[in-house]
Structure formats: C-alpha cells, structure tokens
Amino acid sequence: MARPRWKLTVRAGAKVDHDGFDDLGAAVATMRERALQIRAEGPPKTANLLRTFKPADQVTARLELSGRGLLHKPVAGVDVRGDGTFVPYRGGLRREELDPSGHDTPFDLVRETLEGTDR
C-alpha cells in the first residue's frame, strides 16, 4: 500500500487525529472543514494561572499539513485561536506566522506555501 503524499494532523485539546491524502487540494479542503467545525464549538474559557489567558491568547487547535521529504519536509498549517481567528504558519519546529493579507482565506495561503515547496 502506497504512503499518502500529504498528512493532516489535527491537534484539538488532548485529541490528535491524522489523515492521509494524495491530493493537496483535498487535504487543504479537509483542513478548512475541520477548522470551521472546531471554531463552531465555541471559544474556550478564560484561564487564570499565573496570569490571565483570554480566549484570543489561547490556541484552541492546531491543524498541520506535512508532505514527504528526506531532510526538509514541507510543513504549513493553521492555528485556530480562541477568539475564532485562523493564523496561518509554515515550518515544523521553527514555526513562522504568515501574513494572510492578499489571500482570500488563510487556507489559500497554506496551499500556496506548500505548492511552492513541492517543486
């Protein structure tokens, strides 16, 4: 059985799910659908630890797409913030937030980023 070309990892709370895709478009579409479902669940509560963490300060879920690669796997994704915003990023260990302005959705930027590294 062939290994899928793209892996979607969804981390929401303590739950982690993985899905495999051969097509980047289908992977991004599923990422978008899952992110919208998570956002629809509502914001997290304000957390009071050593300081107060409002919903906008919290990452409710992290959705990450990774491709194949020997040394440098292409990785990009979206953080779902507690205030309902989506923050796109690229990179695995060294995560870099991406500026979604100029794109219809943050998911378009994720796709464009991965297509650029797929060449």
C-alpha positions, 0 to 999 in steps of 0.5 A: 500500500502506497504512503499518502503524499500529504498528512493532516494532523489535527491537534484539538485539546488532548485529541490528535487525529491524522489523515492521509491524502494524495491530493493537496487540494483535498487535504487543504479542503479537509483542513478548512472543514475541520477548522470551521467545525472546531471554531463552531464549538465555541471559544474556550474559557478564560484561564487564570494561572499565573496570569490571565489567558483570554480566549484570543491568547489561547490556541484552541487547535492546531491543524498541520499539513506535512508532505514527504521529504528526506531532510526538509519536509514541507510543513504549513498549517493553521492555528485556530485561536480562541477568539475564532481567528485562523493564523496561518504558519509554515515550518515544523519546529521553527514555526513562522506566522504568515501574513494572510493579507492578499489571500482570500482565506488563510487556507489559500495561503497554506496551499500556496506555501506548500505548492511552492515547496513541492517543486 
